[in-house]
Amino acid sequence: MFQPGLKNVTAVQTKLSNIDGDQGRLSYRGKEIQQLVEGYSFEEVAYFLLYEEFPDPITKEEFESKLKDYRSLPDYMERILLELPIDMEIMDVLRTLISSHHIKHGVEIEESALRLIAVIPTIISYQYRRMNHLPFLKPDKSLNHVENLIYMLNEETNHIHAKILETYLILTMEHGLNASTFAARVTISTESDLVSAITSAIGTMKGPLHGGAPSGVIELLEEIETKDNICEIIHKKLRNKERIMGFGHRVYKTIDPRAEALKYTISQLDQLPEWVELAFETELKTIEILKEVKPNQNLYTNVEYYAAAIMKALNINPMLFTAIFSSSRIVGWCAHAIEQMSNNTIFRPNAMYIGK
Protein backbone atom coordinates (compact mmCIF):
# COMPACT_ATOMS: atom_id res chain seq x y z
CA MET A 1 0.00 0.00 0.00
CA PHE A 2 1.34 3.42 -0.97
CA GLN A 3 2.19 5.63 2.03
CA PRO A 4 3.37 9.19 1.18
CA GLY A 5 6.64 9.93 2.95
CA LEU A 6 6.76 6.31 4.20
CA LYS A 7 4.44 7.37 7.03
CA ASN A 8 3.67 4.43 9.37
CA VAL A 9 5.92 2.14 7.30
CA THR A 10 8.32 0.06 9.41
CA ALA A 11 11.69 0.06 7.67
CA VAL A 12 14.11 -1.28 10.30
CA GLN A 13 14.32 -3.27 13.50
CA THR A 14 16.27 -1.53 16.25
CA LYS A 15 17.46 -2.09 19.80
CA LEU A 16 18.32 1.56 20.34
CA SER A 17 15.14 3.28 21.48
CA ASN A 18 11.51 2.49 22.11
CA ILE A 19 8.91 5.25 21.71
CA ASP A 20 5.48 4.61 23.17
CA GLY A 21 3.42 7.52 21.95
CA ASP A 22 0.19 6.34 23.53
CA GLN A 23 1.66 5.98 27.03
CA GLY A 24 4.11 8.86 26.73
CA ARG A 25 7.24 6.79 27.37
CA LEU A 26 10.72 6.76 25.87
CA SER A 27 13.57 4.37 26.64
CA TYR A 28 17.11 3.86 25.32
CA ARG A 29 18.06 0.18 25.07
CA GLY A 30 15.30 -0.62 27.58
CA LYS A 31 16.33 2.03 30.10
CA GLU A 32 13.68 4.65 30.87
CA ILE A 33 14.76 8.16 29.89
CA GLN A 34 14.04 9.57 33.35
CA GLN A 35 16.46 7.07 34.90
CA LEU A 36 19.14 8.08 32.42
CA VAL A 37 18.97 11.82 33.05
CA GLU A 38 18.88 11.32 36.83
CA GLY A 39 21.69 8.79 37.12
CA TYR A 40 24.12 9.13 34.22
CA SER A 41 26.30 11.68 32.45
CA PHE A 42 26.26 12.63 28.77
CA GLU A 43 29.38 10.52 28.22
CA GLU A 44 27.92 7.46 29.96
CA VAL A 45 24.66 7.57 27.98
CA ALA A 46 26.59 8.08 24.73
CA TYR A 47 28.71 5.02 25.54
CA PHE A 48 25.56 3.05 26.38
CA LEU A 49 23.98 3.84 23.00
CA LEU A 50 27.16 3.09 21.05
CA TYR A 51 28.30 -0.07 22.87
CA GLU A 52 25.08 -1.57 24.34
CA GLU A 53 26.33 -1.39 27.94
CA PHE A 54 27.44 1.15 30.51
CA PRO A 55 31.20 1.58 30.95
CA ASP A 56 33.05 0.40 34.04
CA PRO A 57 35.17 3.09 35.77
CA ILE A 58 38.34 2.36 33.76
CA THR A 59 36.51 2.19 30.43
CA LYS A 60 34.61 5.36 31.27
CA GLU A 61 37.85 7.21 31.94
CA GLU A 62 39.34 5.99 28.66
CA PHE A 63 36.18 6.97 26.74
CA GLU A 64 36.11 10.46 28.27
CA SER A 65 39.83 10.89 27.58
CA LYS A 66 39.38 10.04 23.90
CA LEU A 67 36.49 12.46 23.56
CA LYS A 68 38.71 15.19 25.04
CA ASP A 69 41.60 14.31 22.73
CA TYR A 70 39.40 14.47 19.63
CA ARG A 71 37.86 17.88 20.44
CA SER A 72 40.56 19.91 18.73
CA LEU A 73 39.90 21.01 15.17
CA PRO A 74 42.65 19.80 12.78
CA ASP A 75 44.58 22.65 11.17
CA TYR A 76 43.22 21.95 7.69
CA MET A 77 39.62 22.09 8.98
CA GLU A 78 40.31 25.41 10.69
CA ARG A 79 41.72 26.78 7.41
CA ILE A 80 38.59 25.63 5.58
CA LEU A 81 36.43 27.33 8.21
CA LEU A 82 38.29 30.62 7.80
CA GLU A 83 37.73 30.51 4.04
CA LEU A 84 33.97 30.19 4.40
CA PRO A 85 31.76 33.33 4.43
CA ILE A 86 31.69 34.74 7.95
CA ASP A 87 27.89 35.01 7.86
CA MET A 88 27.38 31.42 6.67
CA GLU A 89 24.72 29.73 8.80
CA ILE A 90 26.10 27.44 11.49
CA MET A 91 24.32 24.34 10.15
CA ASP A 92 25.84 24.95 6.70
CA VAL A 93 29.29 25.31 8.26
CA LEU A 94 28.70 22.17 10.32
CA ARG A 95 27.74 20.18 7.23
CA THR A 96 30.79 21.46 5.29
CA LEU A 97 33.33 20.92 8.06
CA ILE A 98 32.07 17.46 9.00
CA SER A 99 32.22 16.39 5.35
CA SER A 100 35.87 17.50 5.27
CA HIS A 101 36.85 15.50 8.36
CA HIS A 102 39.55 13.06 7.25
CA ILE A 103 39.33 9.75 9.07
CA LYS A 104 41.78 7.22 7.67
CA HIS A 105 40.48 4.14 5.91
CA GLY A 106 40.37 1.14 8.23
CA VAL A 107 39.50 3.04 11.41
CA GLU A 108 36.73 1.20 13.25
CA ILE A 109 33.29 2.77 12.92
CA GLU A 110 33.00 3.16 16.71
CA GLU A 111 36.29 5.08 16.76
CA SER A 112 35.10 7.28 13.88
CA ALA A 113 31.95 7.98 15.89
CA LEU A 114 33.98 9.24 18.86
CA ARG A 115 35.93 11.64 16.65
CA LEU A 116 32.79 13.11 15.11
CA ILE A 117 30.89 13.40 18.42
CA ALA A 118 33.91 15.11 20.01
CA VAL A 119 34.60 17.68 17.29
CA ILE A 120 31.06 18.89 16.60
CA PRO A 121 30.86 21.30 19.60
CA THR A 122 34.17 22.87 18.53
CA ILE A 123 32.89 23.55 15.02
CA ILE A 124 29.69 25.07 16.41
CA SER A 125 31.47 27.32 18.89
CA TYR A 126 34.16 28.44 16.43
CA GLN A 127 31.65 29.58 13.82
CA TYR A 128 29.41 31.20 16.42
CA ARG A 129 32.30 33.21 17.87
CA ARG A 130 33.54 34.03 14.36
CA MET A 131 30.11 35.39 13.40
CA ASN A 132 30.23 37.57 16.52
CA HIS A 133 33.83 38.74 15.85
CA LEU A 134 35.16 36.99 18.93
CA PRO A 135 38.43 35.03 19.17
CA PHE A 136 38.24 31.22 19.17
CA LEU A 137 38.47 29.46 22.51
CA LYS A 138 40.42 26.22 22.44
CA PRO A 139 38.77 23.18 24.05
CA ASP A 140 39.46 22.80 27.78
CA LYS A 141 40.37 19.24 28.74
CA SER A 142 39.63 19.91 32.40
CA LEU A 143 35.92 20.19 31.54
CA ASN A 144 33.47 17.45 30.62
CA HIS A 145 31.72 17.37 27.23
CA VAL A 146 28.81 19.69 28.10
CA GLU A 147 30.79 22.08 30.31
CA ASN A 148 33.33 22.47 27.53
CA LEU A 149 30.60 23.33 25.00
CA ILE A 150 29.27 26.10 27.26
CA TYR A 151 32.80 27.37 27.90
CA MET A 152 33.77 27.53 24.22
CA LEU A 153 30.60 29.48 23.41
CA ASN A 154 30.61 31.98 26.29
CA GLU A 155 34.12 31.92 27.83
CA GLU A 156 32.67 30.80 31.13
CA THR A 157 30.97 27.74 32.54
CA ASN A 158 28.45 27.15 35.28
CA HIS A 159 27.79 23.78 36.92
CA ILE A 160 24.03 24.34 37.21
CA HIS A 161 23.71 25.52 33.62
CA ALA A 162 25.79 22.56 32.46
CA LYS A 163 23.53 20.11 34.32
CA ILE A 164 20.41 21.58 32.72
CA LEU A 165 21.93 21.51 29.24
CA GLU A 166 23.28 17.99 29.82
CA THR A 167 19.75 16.82 30.66
CA TYR A 168 18.45 18.30 27.41
CA LEU A 169 21.26 16.72 25.37
CA ILE A 170 20.69 13.27 26.88
CA LEU A 171 16.96 13.56 26.16
CA THR A 172 17.56 14.38 22.50
CA MET A 173 20.34 11.88 21.73
CA GLU A 174 18.04 9.36 20.10
CA HIS A 175 14.45 9.25 18.92
CA GLY A 176 13.78 6.42 16.49
CA LEU A 177 13.77 6.59 12.71
CA ASN A 178 13.28 10.31 12.26
CA ALA A 179 14.27 11.98 8.98
CA SER A 180 17.92 12.66 9.82
CA THR A 181 18.49 9.22 11.34
CA PHE A 182 16.86 7.60 8.32
CA ALA A 183 19.16 9.61 6.03
CA ALA A 184 22.19 8.40 7.97
CA ARG A 185 21.05 4.76 7.76
CA VAL A 186 20.31 5.02 4.04
CA THR A 187 23.80 6.41 3.37
CA ILE A 188 25.66 3.90 5.53
CA SER A 189 23.60 1.06 4.00
CA THR A 190 25.46 1.64 0.71
CA GLU A 191 28.63 0.72 2.67
CA SER A 192 29.75 4.32 2.53
CA ASP A 193 31.72 5.78 5.45
CA LEU A 194 30.43 7.29 8.68
CA VAL A 195 31.49 10.83 7.72
CA SER A 196 29.22 10.62 4.67
CA ALA A 197 26.36 9.24 6.76
CA ILE A 198 26.61 12.04 9.32
CA THR A 199 26.88 14.64 6.56
CA SER A 200 23.62 13.28 5.13
CA ALA A 201 21.98 13.51 8.55
CA ILE A 202 23.10 17.10 9.07
CA GLY A 203 21.81 18.06 5.64
CA THR A 204 18.43 16.65 6.66
CA MET A 205 18.48 18.24 10.11
CA LYS A 206 18.90 21.75 8.71
CA GLY A 207 15.54 21.49 6.95
CA PRO A 208 12.87 23.51 8.83
CA LEU A 209 10.36 20.64 8.72
CA HIS A 210 12.71 18.49 10.80
CA GLY A 211 15.29 20.49 12.71
CA GLY A 212 13.43 23.76 13.05
CA ALA A 213 14.57 25.50 16.20
CA PRO A 214 12.04 26.11 18.99
CA SER A 215 12.09 29.83 18.22
CA GLY A 216 8.28 29.83 17.97
CA VAL A 217 8.07 29.06 21.69
CA ILE A 218 10.38 31.96 22.52
CA GLU A 219 8.23 34.26 20.39
CA LEU A 220 5.14 33.07 22.28
CA LEU A 221 6.67 33.68 25.70
CA GLU A 222 8.09 37.04 24.63
CA GLU A 223 4.64 38.05 23.41
CA ILE A 224 3.09 36.99 26.73
CA GLU A 225 5.86 38.80 28.64
CA THR A 226 4.18 38.62 32.07
CA LYS A 227 1.94 36.10 33.85
CA ASP A 228 -0.98 38.55 33.74
CA ASN A 229 -1.11 38.34 29.92
CA ILE A 230 -1.23 34.56 29.55
CA CYS A 231 -4.98 33.97 29.36
CA GLU A 232 -5.70 36.90 27.08
CA ILE A 233 -3.03 35.96 24.53
CA ILE A 234 -3.82 32.23 24.51
CA HIS A 235 -7.53 32.92 24.02
CA LYS A 236 -6.71 35.37 21.23
CA LYS A 237 -4.56 32.81 19.44
CA LEU A 238 -7.27 30.18 19.71
CA ARG A 239 -9.88 32.59 18.33
CA ASN A 240 -7.57 33.33 15.40
CA LYS A 241 -6.99 29.59 14.93
CA GLU A 242 -3.26 30.04 15.49
CA ARG A 243 -1.10 27.17 16.63
CA ILE A 244 0.06 27.32 20.25
CA MET A 245 3.77 26.73 19.83
CA GLY A 246 5.35 24.08 22.05
CA PHE A 247 2.12 22.14 22.59
CA GLY A 248 1.34 18.80 20.94
CA HIS A 249 3.56 16.20 19.27
CA ARG A 250 3.00 14.01 16.23
CA VAL A 251 4.19 10.89 18.10
CA TYR A 252 3.19 11.44 21.72
CA LYS A 253 -0.59 11.39 22.21
CA THR A 254 -0.18 12.20 25.90
CA ILE A 255 2.79 13.80 27.72
CA ASP A 256 6.16 14.04 26.01
CA PRO A 257 8.43 12.22 28.52
CA ARG A 258 11.36 14.36 27.44
CA ALA A 259 9.48 17.53 28.35
CA GLU A 260 8.58 16.05 31.74
CA ALA A 261 12.17 15.03 32.46
CA LEU A 262 13.49 18.44 31.44
CA LYS A 263 10.85 20.20 33.49
CA TYR A 264 11.74 18.08 36.55
CA THR A 265 15.43 18.93 36.25
CA ILE A 266 14.68 22.65 35.98
CA SER A 267 12.28 22.51 38.93
CA GLN A 268 15.10 21.26 41.20
CA LEU A 269 16.91 24.59 40.95
CA ASP A 270 17.04 26.61 44.16
CA GLN A 271 16.01 29.74 42.31
CA LEU A 272 14.12 29.69 39.03
CA PRO A 273 14.92 32.35 36.43
CA GLU A 274 11.94 34.59 35.70
CA TRP A 275 11.81 33.22 32.17
CA VAL A 276 11.39 29.64 33.44
CA GLU A 277 8.74 30.70 35.96
CA LEU A 278 6.81 32.31 33.10
CA ALA A 279 7.11 29.07 31.09
CA PHE A 280 5.75 27.01 34.02
CA GLU A 281 2.77 29.33 34.54
CA THR A 282 2.06 29.53 30.81
CA GLU A 283 1.98 25.74 30.58
CA LEU A 284 -0.48 25.40 33.47
CA LYS A 285 -2.88 28.07 32.27
CA THR A 286 -2.69 27.03 28.61
CA ILE A 287 -3.58 23.42 29.44
CA GLU A 288 -6.54 24.63 31.52
CA ILE A 289 -7.76 26.79 28.63
CA LEU A 290 -7.26 24.04 26.06
CA LYS A 291 -9.28 21.60 28.18
CA GLU A 292 -12.15 24.08 28.22
CA VAL A 293 -11.99 25.06 24.54
CA LYS A 294 -10.95 21.69 23.09
CA PRO A 295 -12.17 19.07 25.59
CA ASN A 296 -11.71 16.21 23.10
CA GLN A 297 -8.04 16.95 22.52
CA ASN A 298 -5.17 16.19 24.87
CA LEU A 299 -2.48 18.77 24.20
CA TYR A 300 0.60 18.82 26.40
CA THR A 301 3.95 20.56 26.14
CA ASN A 302 6.60 18.92 23.98
CA VAL A 303 10.35 18.88 24.49
CA GLU A 304 10.78 22.00 22.35
CA TYR A 305 8.72 24.02 24.81
CA TYR A 306 11.11 23.52 27.69
CA ALA A 307 14.11 23.47 25.38
CA ALA A 308 13.23 27.03 24.39
CA ALA A 309 12.80 28.00 28.03
CA ILE A 310 16.18 26.65 29.12
CA MET A 311 18.01 28.01 26.07
CA LYS A 312 16.66 31.46 26.89
CA ALA A 313 17.45 31.05 30.59
CA LEU A 314 21.03 29.96 29.74
CA ASN A 315 21.37 32.93 27.38
CA ILE A 316 22.01 30.70 24.36
CA ASN A 317 21.43 32.50 21.07
CA PRO A 318 18.54 31.07 18.99
CA MET A 319 20.87 30.68 16.01
CA LEU A 320 22.55 27.88 17.97
CA PHE A 321 19.45 25.81 18.75
CA THR A 322 19.47 23.37 15.82
CA ALA A 323 23.25 23.01 15.92
CA ILE A 324 23.26 22.22 19.65
CA PHE A 325 20.44 19.72 19.08
CA SER A 326 22.63 18.12 16.37
CA SER A 327 25.59 17.92 18.79
CA SER A 328 23.41 15.56 20.82
CA ARG A 329 21.56 13.70 18.07
CA ILE A 330 24.88 12.80 16.41
CA VAL A 331 25.20 10.10 19.09
CA GLY A 332 21.96 8.52 17.86
CA TRP A 333 23.01 8.89 14.22
CA CYS A 334 26.27 7.09 14.92
CA ALA A 335 24.56 4.36 16.96
CA HIS A 336 22.08 3.75 14.13
CA ALA A 337 24.88 3.61 11.57
CA ILE A 338 26.70 1.01 13.71
CA GLU A 339 23.48 -0.98 14.09
CA GLN A 340 22.78 -0.79 10.35
CA MET A 341 26.23 -2.15 9.47
CA SER A 342 25.86 -5.04 11.93
CA ASN A 343 23.18 -6.61 9.70
CA ASN A 344 23.12 -4.52 6.55
CA THR A 345 20.67 -4.47 3.67
CA ILE A 346 20.80 -1.52 1.30
CA PHE A 347 17.67 0.63 1.29
CA ARG A 348 15.91 0.42 -2.07
CA PRO A 349 12.18 1.19 -1.83
CA ASN A 350 9.96 1.26 -4.89
CA ALA A 351 8.51 4.33 -6.57
CA MET A 352 4.96 4.21 -7.91
CA TYR A 353 4.79 5.63 -11.45
CA ILE A 354 1.80 7.96 -11.94
CA GLY A 355 2.79 9.74 -15.15
CA LYS A 356 1.39 9.35 -18.67
Buried (B, 14 or more C-beta within 10 A) or exposed (E): EEEEEEEEEEEBEBEBBBBBBEEBBBBBBEBBBBEBBEEBBBBBBBBBBBBEEBBEEEEBEEBBEBBBEBBBBEEEBBEBBEEBEEEBBBBBBBBBBBBBBEBEEEEEBEEBBBBBBBBBBBBBBBBBBBBEEBEBBEBBBEBBBBBBBBBBBBEEBBEEBBBBBBBBBBBBBBBBBBBBBBBBBBBBBEEBBBBBBBBBBBBBBBEEEBBBBBBBBBEBBEEBEEBEBBBEBBEEBBEEEEEBBBBBBEBBBBBBBBBBBBBBBBEEEEEBBEBBBBBBBBBEBBBEBBEEEEEEEBBBBBBBBBBBBBBBBBEBBBBBBBBBBBBBBBBBBBBBBBBBBEEEEEBEEEEEEEEE
